[in-house]
Amino acid sequence: MATAPEHTGNALVIFDLDGTLLDTHVDLVESLNYTIAALDLAPVTYDDLTHLVGQGARVMIERACKLQGHPISPEALPPLVERFVAHYSANMPGHTEPYPGLVAAMDRLKASGYRLAVCTNKLEGLATGLLEKLGLTHYFDAVTGGDTFEHRKPDARHLTGTIERAGGDIARSVMIGDSINDIAVAKNAGVPAIAVPFGYSDVPVSSLDPDVIITHFDELTVELVESLLRDSAAKVAV
């Protein structure tokens, strides 16, 4: 096992969940379609998903209803959210699985002394429940969701709160995500951003101007993270 380099200190790598850590698309679509079936709406497809996810279950349901020609009032949403959460929770982990190379990448980072965390707009209970079902909770020093704090991504306070909970240092933190909320929250917090192109973004991740794009978690190395942290520190020093 690799020994921890002295320079890692309390360095922290923060991951988004859906579309970054985990391929959740089948289960999201199934639970979403189960939910909107209560309104006799036509099902959505995976191609629709990129336009629906990113802001948590409530917004996803609201967007799906609008997409299917049935805009819904705020007061009608709570029972639909309950229906979604109940179905999603009952079927965990379903078809969800980590993206290729993820577990090996996390093992590398942990072996080198890094802390890891999750910052997602998914409800915290769903995020922690899913990670537990997949046997991944032991990797993370903190898991925060869209209902953990008063603010959520892309508000910088969601990310800075996650860093604090994980015992990290904002000057030694990196955010990894697949969508505009992830890259925007990193920029808003002044943290380097790594984008992955295999998630649920409705635009090419290159258009979001991340610091780095990795196409496979084999590319998530200690050397890459340290390079980003050095570059970030150099920009601050200027």
Steps between C-alpha positions, in 0.01 A plus 500: 500500500625846414615718786343841549712780355576767757343772284148354487417624850127555521451507122145414402341368180125567479275308263155565364288184521258440209684487170841538666556237767208281407314407184148541639311568177292181483371534855436874471295447185306210652414689820419818312265318263336321792445842658349680202285197415285618791407793274445272198798659326704329231837366618824689450807343344872499570542767230275726708699442816777748424242778502336385822767412758733718702276682744358213703179297486257790537635693202542181295134414547394856427704505178371157392139611544564814298681299232197273468266796459369504855648793697442440869440740785743515797232380741441187289866395513546363857294179450681436173838545670389254769394253230839534327702466821302194614545322166866594462586401858315167478691399188855601600753434364312368198710525184726772642872435502825696527650620175794295370824568684337696782571263787863457396537878475358551848729230634797684348400830652424355844831310501677829433337676793213682330162560654195438279152651513172511306317823420173430320165669449336159556325477836760412762306196621478358149870567440618339823257210463618428147869517594435268793321246280797503264751460784672831430429712809833424664682696229345834595570743781177687420192455282280807455180527299265760365319518835808493727545876507282798427683538169577252223722486192591720318503716817857494629377447855393145418856414400672696776267337755592158362870582525454608862308183590770285341774673698654635182665825398345701218851581374570127472170383346393388152144450368407231246168505316310445180277807469477877511409503870819314590734716296318817606513419870874434471555832326279682750701355788838555331573127481653317200243308294538165327222408257396156377318471164313176567232641730177691451604840369275639228795688349856387424697528824777679312261795461485531880870590512623257767867495588535142375283239328559133570329237286566207738578476869833338412605860431417613854846475651676658795725676250203659324343623823828640631561677169160669524562602860841646411350696211220627721742610770713678240198696374414609852858609561505727193 
